[in-house]
Amino acid sequence: MSETPLNKLKNGALNCASAVLLRVDLVAEQSRLKSKYESLGKRLLRSLQEGSLDTLKEDVAVVELVGAIEENKSRIRDLERRCQKGLFSSSEKD
């Protein structure tokens, strides 16, 4: 059974909107990751200037930042895989 032109248009619009939202999520995660790296960099610079690098690994805020960075990187990898999967599946339909 073939799709009507209206259903094809609707499905195309839904696929496009889904792909756009996925990319928006990816950009938002990348922005969060950048801000966490900047925050970590500021703490690192302050420790370098104060000569207290040894205390950096015991700083709870730094440990939390490193954990959050790893979580963000994982979510970004997942979103990138989903974007790639979406690109390949839509090009296979054409």
C-alpha positions in Angstrom: 0.0 0.0 0.0 1.5 3.3 -1.0 1.4 6.5 1.0 -0.7 9.4 -0.1 1.2 12.6 -0.9 -0.2 14.2 2.2 1.2 11.4 4.4 4.5 11.5 2.7 4.7 15.3 3.3 3.7 14.8 7.0 6.2 12.1 7.5 8.9 14.1 5.8 8.1 17.1 8.1 8.2 14.9 11.2 11.5 13.4 10.2 13.0 16.9 9.5 11.7 18.3 12.8 13.1 15.3 14.7 16.5 15.7 13.0 16.6 19.5 13.8 15.7 18.8 17.5 18.4 16.2 17.7 21.0 18.7 16.4 19.7 21.3 18.8 20.2 18.9 21.7 23.7 18.1 20.4 24.7 21.8 20.2 23.3 22.4 23.7 25.3 19.5 25.2 28.4 20.8 23.4 27.8 24.3 24.9 27.4 22.7 28.4 30.7 20.8 27.9 32.5 24.0 26.8 31.3 25.8 30.0 32.4 23.0 32.2 35.9 23.0 30.5 36.1 26.7 31.0 35.2 26.4 34.7 37.8 23.6 35.1 40.4 25.8 33.4 39.7 28.7 35.7 40.2 26.4 38.7 43.4 25.0 37.2 44.8 28.4 36.5 44.0 29.6 40.0 45.8 26.5 41.4 48.8 27.1 39.2 49.1 30.7 40.2 48.8 29.8 43.9 51.2 26.9 43.6 48.6 24.4 45.0 48.3 21.8 42.2 48.5 19.0 44.8 45.3 20.1 46.4 43.5 20.2 43.1 42.7 16.4 43.0 41.1 16.6 46.5 38.9 19.6 45.6 35.3 18.3 45.5 34.2 20.8 42.9 37.0 19.8 40.6 36.1 16.1 40.9 32.5 16.9 40.2 33.5 18.9 37.2 35.6 16.1 35.8 32.7 13.7 36.3 30.2 16.0 34.6 32.6 16.5 31.7 32.8 12.7 31.2 29.0 12.5 31.3 28.6 15.3 28.8 31.1 13.6 26.5 29.2 10.4 26.7 25.9 12.1 25.9 27.5 14.0 23.0 28.9 10.7 21.5 25.4 9.2 21.8 23.8 12.2 20.1 26.4 12.2 17.3 25.7 8.5 16.7 22.0 9.2 16.6 22.6 12.0 14.1 24.7 9.8 11.9 22.1 7.0 12.1 19.4 9.5 11.1 21.5 10.7 8.1 22.1 7.2 6.8 18.5 6.0 7.3 17.1 9.0 5.5 19.5 8.8 2.6 18.7 5.0 2.2 15.0 5.8 1.7 15.7 8.1 -1.3 
